[in-house]
Amino acid sequence: MNNNEMNNQNMNSGNMNPNMETLNPTPNNGPVPVPGVPETPPQPEVMPTNPTVPPVSPTPVAGNMGMEGNFGNVNQQMNQVPNQQVNLQPAGMVMPTQNNIPENNVATPLEATPLNANTMMQEPQNNQMPNNMNQAMFMANPMGGGMPPENPNGNNTIGMMGGIPTPPPIPEEPKKKKSNKKINTPLLIILIVVLIAAIGFGVYYFLNASKAQTAAVNITPILKQVELGADIGTDASYFATVTGGMAISNCTVNTNLDTATVGTYEYTVTCGNKTTPTQTVEVKDTKAPVIEVKEVVVTPNTVVTPEDFIDAEDDASEVTYSFVDPVDTSVEGEYEVTILASDEYENETTVTATLVVSVNAPATYMYCETTVDTEVNATSNAQYRFGITAEGELYNGSKTLTYQFADQDSYNEAISGIEENGTFDGYQGKIFMDDQNYIITVSVDMDNTSLAQDFSLSQFPTGEGDIQNLFENPCNYGDE
C-alpha cells in the first residue's frame, strides 16, 4: 500500500496515527510535560485572523512533512466545535492546496507569509521545551499541541517574539550614594565673619597707622648749594633732615641735579606719604685750585713757562697759570718763582717753585717704568724721571708711584692710612689723591744714594746707557 492510499484510509476513517497519539494523548490540552524541562506556563489565546475556515482538500498529499492522518483529526475536531471558526493555518505557514501541488505529486517547501500583530506568537519563556518536542506536538495537534518551529537549525531561540528578535533590557544606571556628611553651617558662618572682621581691622589699622606716622614726620630741606664736582648722588641725608620717628634712609629724593655742571636744579624729598614742596639747589665752583709744583733745572737762557713748574693740580674747572714776577734765566743760579693759578670761575691761588739755572742742567729727560711690590690692596707701578745732561750724564732723578684701587671701599681704607708727614706705603713725598678714579700718587725726589737703595746697588750708575740696562722695557725721552 503506498502513501496516498494510507492517507486516504486514515482521513476516511478519522483514526489518528498511533505515534501521534503517544506524543499527544490529550488533544488541545497543551504540550506534554517532559522530564527535566520546566513546565511552560499557559500562553494567552491568539485570536484567529481569518473569519472563515478555507476548504481543505481531502486528497492526501505525498511528502507533506510527515503530517499523515492529521487532516482527518482536524475535520473531526471541527465537527465537535459547532459555530466556531478555526484558523487551520499556523502563523507564518501556508497549507498546501490543490492549486499549489505540483503535477508530479511531489511535496514542495512551504512558503512563509508575513506576520501581523494578531498572528504574532507570544515571546517564549526561558523554560520553553526543546524545539524537537515542540515540533512533535505541533505535528500531532496544530490547534493546541505546540508551536511551529522558528529556528530551522533545530535550536529554540530565546528572546524572540513571532520570529523577530527583541532587544535586551537596558540596565539601570547605578544610583550615586549620597554623602551623609553634613556641613556645620553655624561654624562656617562664624569663621567667615571672623575672617572679614580681621581683614577690615588690618586695613583700618594700616591706613590709620600710616596716616599717624606721616602726620608726625617733619621734613626740613637743607641742601641749598653744592660745590662743583661734589659726589653726593641721591642720598637723602644730603638733601634734608627728618624728625618724627622715621629714618632718613627710608626717604627718597627726586631731582635732576648734575654736580658736574654749574647751574640751578630742583629736588623734592619724600618720606612715607609726605613730600616736600619743590626746592632749588645751586651748583657753584667756590674752591681755589690745589697745585703741586716741582723744581725746574735749565741751562742758561732757556725759556721757561709757569706750566713747567706744575707737578699736579686739583680743581673742578679749568685752571690757568701765570708768573707773578718775571723770570730771568740768563744768569746761573737758583731762584724762587711765584705762580698764580686761577680757575674759570675766578678762584685763585699762588704757589712758589724753584728754578735752577746751570750749564750742567739736563738737556733732556729720560722716563723709565717698572712694577713695584706694595703692602696695600692695589696695583702699583713706579715711573722714574732722570735728567740727562748734554754729555749724557745723570743730573738728578725722581720717582712717582701710582696706586690703582679696584673699588671705593679699598680706596677709602688706603687714604685713611696716610700719615700727616706725607708718608704712604713707606714712601715720603708729595701725595695726590684722585677720588673719582680711586688713584693715589706719591712723588718722591731722589738723589744718587736713594736711587741705589731702590735697586739694591752699592752705587747708582751715572751714564745714560747703564741706567737703561736697569729696566726691562725701553725708556722714553721728553723735554721736561
Secondary structure, 3 states (H helix, E strand, C coil): CCHHHHHHHHHHHCCCCHHHHHHCCCCCCCCCCCCCCCCCCCCCCCCCCCCCCCCCCCCCCCCCCCCCCHHHHHHHHHHHCCCCCCCCCCCCCCCCCCCCCCCCCCCCCCCCCCCCCCCCCCCCCCCCCCHHHHHHHHHHCCCCCCCCCCCCCCCCCCCEECCEECCCCCCCCCCCCCCCCCCCHHHHHHHHHHHHHHHHHHHHHHHHHHHHHHHHCEEEECCCEEECCCCCCCCHHHHEEEECCCCHHHCEEEECCCCCCCEEEEEEEEECCEECCCEEEEEECCCCCEEEECCEEECCCCCCCHHHHEEEEECCCCEEEEECCCCCCCCCEEEEEEEEEEECCCCEEEEEEEEEECCCCCCEEEEEEEECCCCCCCEEEEEEEEEECCCCEEEEEEEEEEEECCCHHHHHHHHCCCCCCCEECCEECEEEEECCCCEEEEEEEECHHHHHHHCCCCCCCCEHHHHHCCCCCCCEEECC
